[in-house]
Amino acid sequence: MTPSVHNHRSLRIVVDHAHELDAALGSAIETLQQTAVAHPCCGILVTREAAGQYTVAHDASVPFGDTHQRIA
């Protein structure tokens, strides 16, 4: 039996204006949701790194089907 290997992806989002944020995060989350359906192993974590800078990533600490957020 071969252990399953999961390719956890992350996307970096950088916006200059607050009005761009919702669309940029929504697009990144949707992209990772599509990948997660093909390889269900974990949820999505959105991390605010700094003003206008976010990371959206598959994260094993988040249950599959959930999206959590945190501030770094």
C-alpha positions as CSV (number, residue, x, y, z in Angstrom):
1,M,0.0,0.0,0.0
2,T,1.4,3.4,-1.0
3,P,0.8,6.3,1.4
4,S,-1.2,9.1,-0.1
5,V,0.7,12.3,-0.9
6,H,-1.1,15.6,-0.7
7,N,0.2,18.7,-2.5
8,H,-0.8,21.5,-0.2
9,R,-1.1,24.7,-2.1
10,S,-0.9,28.3,-1.0
11,L,-1.6,31.5,-2.7
12,R,-0.3,35.0,-1.7
13,I,-2.6,37.9,-2.1
14,V,-1.4,41.5,-2.2
15,V,-3.9,44.4,-2.7
16,D,-3.3,48.1,-2.7
17,H,-6.9,49.2,-1.9
18,A,-9.4,47.7,0.6
19,H,-12.1,47.6,-2.1
20,E,-10.0,44.9,-4.0
21,L,-9.7,42.6,-1.0
22,D,-13.0,40.7,-1.1
23,A,-12.7,39.8,-4.7
24,A,-9.1,38.8,-4.4
25,L,-9.6,36.6,-1.4
26,G,-12.8,35.1,-2.8
27,S,-11.0,34.1,-6.0
28,A,-8.1,32.5,-4.1
29,I,-10.5,30.6,-1.8
30,E,-12.5,29.3,-4.8
31,T,-9.3,28.1,-6.5
32,L,-8.2,26.2,-3.4
33,Q,-11.7,24.8,-2.8
34,Q,-11.6,23.3,-6.3
35,T,-8.2,21.6,-5.6
36,A,-9.5,20.4,-2.2
37,V,-12.5,18.6,-3.8
38,A,-10.1,16.6,-6.0
39,H,-7.9,15.7,-3.0
40,P,-9.9,16.0,0.2
41,C,-7.5,16.2,3.2
42,C,-7.8,19.5,4.9
43,G,-9.5,22.9,5.0
44,I,-8.4,26.4,4.0
45,L,-6.6,28.9,6.2
46,V,-6.6,32.6,5.4
47,T,-3.8,34.5,7.2
48,R,-3.4,38.2,7.3
49,E,0.4,38.8,7.1
50,A,0.3,42.6,7.0
51,A,-1.9,45.4,5.7
52,G,-3.0,44.3,2.3
53,Q,-1.0,41.0,2.4
54,Y,-2.7,37.6,2.9
55,T,-1.9,34.0,2.4
56,V,-4.6,31.6,1.5
57,A,-3.5,27.9,2.0
58,H,-4.6,24.3,2.5
59,D,-3.9,23.6,6.1
60,A,-4.1,20.3,8.0
61,S,-5.2,22.1,11.2
62,V,-8.5,23.1,9.5
63,P,-11.1,20.4,9.0
64,F,-12.0,19.6,5.4
65,G,-14.8,21.7,4.1
66,D,-14.0,24.6,6.5
67,T,-12.3,28.0,6.0
68,H,-10.7,29.6,9.0
69,Q,-8.9,32.9,9.3
70,R,-6.1,34.3,11.5
71,I,-3.8,37.2,11.9
72,A,-0.1,36.5,11.9
